[in-house]
Amino acid sequence: MSPTNGHANDPAIGSVNAVRQFAPAASDTNIPTVLTANAAKIKELIASLEIPFHPSVIEWRVTNTSKGGSPRGQVMPYADQRAYTDRLNALFTPAGWTRRYAVHTSANFERSKDQRLVAKVLVTCELTIFGIGSHSATGEEFADDENAGTSAEAQAFKRACACFGLGRYLYYFTGTWVDLDERRRPKSVPKLADWATPEGWRQGLRPNAEVASRLSQQTTAGNNGNGDGRDSGERANDRGASLVREIEQMERSVGKRMYRGLLKTVARVWNAKDIRDPAIQQKVLAHMQAAERGFRRLDAALDRVGPESLTQIRRSLKLQSIDRVDNLQTLHEIVLALEAAAQGKVVNH
């Protein structure tokens, strides 16, 4: 049976230099299976969560179909929620994490794909990894679907996992058009890009959000089938809303000052909901993730050198507090200075 998990090494994301500054240092090739309170170990575990699933567990879903001529469909990759639980179990053991669901029904009716007014089932999943933290996310499905509860539950769980980095890479796919058989199933599926495999990820390959967005627009505009756009539009809206939620949830990880600073400098907005361009959404999220990695590196270095070194560095940069850092460049300078101090401490010993 093919493995579902890879190993972590240099998980940077995006092509912007400021984002690359906080690619975690290379770890050893053994995925840890026991969670400890050590900041460096937690960083390693988080990096292991970000690794793509093994291609053998990836499935493809038709999200949009063409009109007239030979049937064609736009396919997107996804992983069953069992792949997510397998990764969590491998890293933290079944006793190292838990999830809790809350089920609701929307008070308002919405139009389904066949234009009927139908209520929706809403499921919220709170995922907790002991020793690291909790994230929650929501899934939804039309109530007239006999599998509505199951679908909304799986969606909520996987979105909560993405907040920790697990399965997040799947958001970078933009859809590929393929031929369909008489039952509207793909006759063939695309080959995964190298960055979407554990091996490529370990080599440092990463998706480029801005290029991916442009390719998506070109693919949709240039397909011969002229899809009706409803499914793709709905999926684009759903993906955009999901990205906004991810960005908003990063405030807890990076702090209010850094969160607001990145929104202002990268997207020129004060509220994540005001970002309409998918490419900008991806770019902001990449910067937020880089800041999160930077703060993890800062904490790891601080554990080795103590608060006195940080105080000296803050004074040299005329900073009253780390909480007032609002950009990646300053954070990068602090981290490098702390890591240099930690290295000097090791040499002196």
C-alpha distance (Angstrom), angle and dihedral (degrees) to the residues before:
residue distance angle dihedral
M1 . . .
S2 3.80 . .
P3 3.78 117.5 .
T4 3.80 119.5 -105.1
N5 3.78 96.0 -155.0
G6 3.79 134.3 60.6
H7 3.78 130.3 -169.7
A8 3.78 130.6 -96.9
N9 3.76 126.4 -108.5
D10 3.81 129.2 152.9
P11 3.83 99.1 -21.4
A12 3.78 100.3 -169.2
I13 3.79 118.8 152.7
G14 3.78 133.9 -153.4
S15 3.75 132.6 13.2
V16 3.80 100.5 -96.9
N17 3.82 113.7 111.4
A18 3.78 92.7 -134.0
V19 3.79 89.6 56.3
R20 3.78 93.3 47.9
Q21 3.80 90.7 55.3
F22 3.77 90.0 77.4
A23 3.77 102.0 48.4
P24 3.82 102.0 137.2
A25 3.78 116.0 -110.0
A26 3.80 115.1 -97.4
S27 3.79 112.3 -82.5
D28 3.76 127.9 -156.2
T29 3.79 117.1 -84.1
N30 3.80 96.9 -108.7
I31 3.79 115.7 96.1
P32 3.81 107.7 -136.6
T33 3.80 115.0 -124.0
V34 3.81 100.1 -169.7
L35 3.79 121.8 66.9
T36 3.79 116.5 -135.4
A37 3.78 132.7 179.8
N38 3.80 91.6 -113.4
A39 3.81 110.0 120.2
A40 3.81 93.3 -142.2
K41 3.81 91.3 52.3
I42 3.80 91.5 48.8
K43 3.81 89.0 51.3
E44 3.79 89.3 52.2
L45 3.79 92.1 49.7
I46 3.79 92.5 50.0
A47 3.80 89.6 49.8
S48 3.81 88.9 52.3
L49 3.79 90.2 53.5
E50 3.82 90.7 57.1
I51 3.81 94.5 58.7
P52 3.84 114.2 110.6
F53 3.79 119.5 -107.3
H54 3.78 119.2 -100.9
P55 3.86 109.2 -87.5
S56 3.81 89.8 -119.5
V57 3.82 91.4 71.6
I58 3.81 96.2 45.9
E59 3.81 117.1 106.5
W60 3.80 130.3 -173.3
R61 3.80 128.5 -128.8
V62 3.82 127.1 -162.6
T63 3.82 106.4 -127.3
N64 3.81 101.4 170.5
T65 3.80 135.2 19.8
S66 3.79 134.8 -157.1
K67 3.81 129.0 -119.1
G68 3.78 122.7 -124.4
G69 3.79 129.6 -4.9
S70 3.78 121.6 42.1
P71 3.80 109.9 -5.8
R72 3.77 113.5 -103.2
G73 3.77 130.8 176.4
Q74 3.77 139.6 -167.9
V75 3.80 111.1 -123.2
M76 3.79 131.3 -159.2
P77 3.82 127.9 -168.6
Y78 3.78 122.5 -121.0
A79 3.79 139.6 163.8
D80 3.77 127.8 -131.0
Q81 3.79 113.9 -112.1
R82 3.82 88.5 -111.7
A83 3.82 87.7 71.0
Y84 3.81 88.0 56.2
T85 3.81 93.8 49.3
D86 3.81 90.8 46.0
R87 3.81 90.6 55.7
L88 3.82 92.4 47.1
N89 3.79 91.4 48.1
A90 3.80 92.4 48.2
L91 3.80 93.2 50.9
F92 3.79 102.7 35.6
T93 3.85 105.1 14.0
P94 3.83 119.2 -119.2
A95 3.82 89.1 -79.2
G96 3.80 93.1 54.1
W97 3.79 98.4 71.3
T98 3.78 141.0 28.5
R99 3.80 140.4 -174.8
R100 3.78 134.0 -150.0
Y101 3.80 127.9 -161.5
A102 3.81 133.0 -154.1
V103 3.81 119.0 -168.9
H104 3.81 125.0 -154.8
T105 3.79 138.5 165.2
S106 3.78 119.5 -132.9
A107 3.78 115.5 -114.3
N108 3.80 91.8 -144.8
F109 3.78 126.1 68.6
E110 3.80 120.7 -129.5
R111 3.78 132.3 -165.8
S112 3.78 114.7 -99.4
K113 3.80 123.5 -148.8
D114 3.79 90.5 -84.5
Q115 3.84 89.1 51.7
R116 3.81 96.2 -109.0
L117 3.81 119.7 139.9
V118 3.80 106.6 -114.8
A119 3.81 134.9 164.8
K120 3.78 119.6 -121.6
V121 3.78 132.3 -127.7
L122 3.81 110.3 -131.8
V123 3.79 121.4 -161.4
T124 3.79 124.9 -173.1
C125 3.80 118.4 -160.5
E126 3.79 121.8 -163.0
L127 3.79 110.1 -162.3
T128 3.80 117.7 -164.5
I129 3.80 125.0 -170.7
F130 3.78 106.8 -168.1
G131 3.77 112.5 -120.1
I132 3.81 93.4 15.3
G133 3.80 109.1 56.6
S134 3.80 146.8 -108.0
H135 3.79 136.3 -76.0
S136 3.79 130.1 -178.0
A137 3.79 132.5 -158.4
T138 3.79 138.6 173.0
G139 3.80 132.4 -123.3
E140 3.80 127.0 -169.3
E141 3.78 141.1 -169.0
F142 3.81 136.3 170.7
A143 3.80 109.9 -88.0
D144 3.82 94.4 -130.8
D145 3.81 89.9 67.0
E146 3.80 108.3 99.5
N147 3.82 88.9 -142.0
A148 3.80 95.0 43.9
G149 3.80 95.5 120.4
T150 3.79 94.3 47.2
S151 3.82 93.5 46.4
A152 3.80 94.3 47.2
E153 3.80 91.0 46.2
A154 3.81 93.2 52.2
Q155 3.80 91.2 46.0
A156 3.81 92.3 50.9
F157 3.80 92.7 47.2
K158 3.80 94.4 49.8
R159 3.80 92.0 46.5
A160 3.81 89.9 51.8
C161 3.82 89.0 50.2
A162 3.82 89.6 51.8
C163 3.81 88.8 59.4
F164 3.82 86.7 66.0
G165 3.82 91.0 44.7
L166 3.80 97.0 -100.8
G167 3.81 109.1 136.4
R168 3.80 92.0 -6.8
Y169 3.81 91.8 125.3
L170 3.82 89.2 69.2
Y171 3.82 89.4 71.3
Y172 3.80 89.1 70.3
F173 3.81 94.2 67.2
T174 3.79 114.4 101.6
G175 3.81 103.8 -170.4
T176 3.81 133.1 -93.6
W177 3.81 127.2 -136.5
V178 3.82 116.4 -125.3
D179 3.82 137.2 165.7
L180 3.80 117.0 -90.5
D181 3.79 129.5 -147.4
E182 3.81 125.4 -128.1
R183 3.82 90.1 -81.0
R184 3.79 92.0 53.4
R185 3.80 93.0 -107.2
P186 3.83 122.6 136.1
K187 3.78 112.9 -94.8
S188 3.80 87.5 -153.6
V189 3.78 135.9 1.3
P190 3.82 128.7 -134.7
K191 3.77 121.7 -99.5
L192 3.77 112.1 -107.6
A193 3.78 115.6 -110.5
D194 3.80 114.5 -110.2
W195 3.82 91.6 -110.5
A196 3.82 88.8 59.8
T197 3.82 93.4 61.6
P198 3.81 128.2 78.5
E199 3.80 90.9 -119.4
G200 3.79 94.8 51.7
W201 3.80 91.9 44.4
R202 3.81 90.6 53.1
Q203 3.80 88.2 53.4
G204 3.80 89.8 57.4
L205 3.82 98.8 -103.8
R206 3.82 114.0 150.9
P207 3.83 137.0 175.9
N208 3.76 119.5 -100.8
A209 3.80 106.4 -133.4
E210 3.80 97.4 -161.5
V211 3.81 94.0 49.2
A212 3.80 90.1 45.7
S213 3.79 90.8 53.8
R214 3.80 92.5 51.1
L215 3.80 91.5 48.0
S216 3.80 89.8 51.4
Q217 3.80 91.8 53.9
Q218 3.80 92.1 46.7
T219 3.81 92.5 48.5
T220 3.79 93.5 50.4
A221 3.81 93.9 45.7
G222 3.79 95.3 43.7
N223 3.82 102.7 46.2
N224 3.79 114.8 117.3
G225 3.76 94.6 -139.5
N226 3.80 98.0 62.8
G227 3.77 96.2 -142.6
D228 3.77 116.2 -139.9
G229 3.82 90.0 -111.7
R230 3.80 97.0 -138.6
D231 3.80 97.0 105.7
S232 3.81 93.5 39.4
G233 3.79 91.6 46.5
E234 3.77 92.7 49.5
R235 3.78 90.7 47.3
A236 3.81 91.6 48.3
N237 3.80 90.2 51.5
D238 3.78 90.8 48.1
R239 3.81 91.9 48.6
G240 3.80 91.2 47.9
A241 3.81 92.2 50.0
S242 3.79 89.9 48.3
L243 3.81 91.5 51.8
V244 3.79 90.9 49.9
R245 3.81 89.6 52.4
E246 3.79 90.4 50.0
I247 3.79 91.0 50.4
E248 3.80 92.1 48.6
Q249 3.80 91.6 50.1
M250 3.80 90.2 55.1
E251 3.82 90.4 70.8
R252 3.78 88.7 78.4
S253 3.82 91.7 53.5
V254 3.81 100.8 43.1
G255 3.80 101.7 30.2
K256 3.79 130.5 -113.7
R257 3.82 96.5 -83.4
M258 3.82 95.4 51.9
Y259 3.81 91.0 40.9
R260 3.80 92.9 54.2
G261 3.79 92.3 41.1
L262 3.80 93.4 55.4
L263 3.80 93.0 45.4
K264 3.80 89.3 53.1
T265 3.82 98.9 44.2
V266 3.82 99.8 37.8
A267 3.82 102.5 34.0
R268 3.83 103.0 12.6
V269 3.80 91.9 -130.0
W270 3.80 135.5 111.9
N271 3.79 95.9 -146.6
A272 3.82 126.9 49.2
K273 3.81 90.3 -140.4
D274 3.80 88.7 65.9
I275 3.83 91.8 65.7
R276 3.82 107.3 98.6
D277 3.80 102.2 165.6
P278 3.86 111.0 88.4
A279 3.80 90.9 -149.7
I280 3.81 90.8 55.5
Q281 3.80 90.6 46.3
Q282 3.81 89.6 54.6
K283 3.80 91.4 45.4
V284 3.80 92.9 51.2
L285 3.80 91.3 47.5
A286 3.82 90.6 50.1
H287 3.81 90.3 52.7
M288 3.80 91.2 47.6
Q289 3.80 90.3 51.4
A290 3.81 90.0 48.8
A291 3.81 89.7 52.7
E292 3.78 90.1 49.4
R293 3.81 90.5 52.6
G294 3.79 89.8 46.5
F295 3.80 92.3 54.7
R296 3.82 90.2 47.9
R297 3.81 89.4 53.2
L298 3.79 89.5 47.1
D299 3.82 91.2 52.9
A300 3.80 91.8 47.5
A301 3.82 92.3 50.9
L302 3.79 91.4 44.3
D303 3.80 89.9 56.1
R304 3.81 88.1 60.0
V305 3.81 101.7 43.2
G306 3.81 105.5 28.7
P307 3.84 130.7 -131.2
E308 3.84 95.9 -68.3
S309 3.82 92.3 73.8
L310 3.77 91.2 48.9
T311 3.79 91.1 51.3
Q312 3.81 91.1 54.3
I313 3.80 91.8 48.3
R314 3.80 92.0 48.7
R315 3.78 91.2 51.5
S316 3.79 91.7 50.2
L317 3.80 89.1 54.1
K318 3.83 92.4 41.4
L319 3.79 92.1 -120.0
Q320 3.79 120.8 152.8
S321 3.79 93.1 -160.2
I322 3.79 142.5 -5.2
D323 3.80 85.7 -118.5
R324 3.82 88.1 69.5
V325 3.82 94.8 60.8
D326 3.80 106.7 114.4
N327 3.82 104.6 169.4
L328 3.80 138.9 54.6
Q329 3.81 95.4 -124.4
T330 3.80 94.3 61.0
L331 3.78 91.4 42.9
H332 3.79 89.0 50.7
E333 3.82 91.9 52.5
I334 3.81 91.5 50.5
V335 3.79 93.0 48.2
L336 3.81 93.4 48.6
A337 3.81 91.2 48.9
L338 3.80 92.2 49.0
E339 3.80 92.9 47.0
A340 3.81 90.2 48.9
A341 3.81 89.1 51.6
A342 3.79 90.3 48.8
Q343 3.80 90.9 49.7
G344 3.80 90.8 50.1
K345 3.77 90.1 50.4
V346 3.80 90.7 53.7
V347 3.83 91.4 49.0
N348 3.79 92.3 49.1
H349 3.75 91.6 52.3
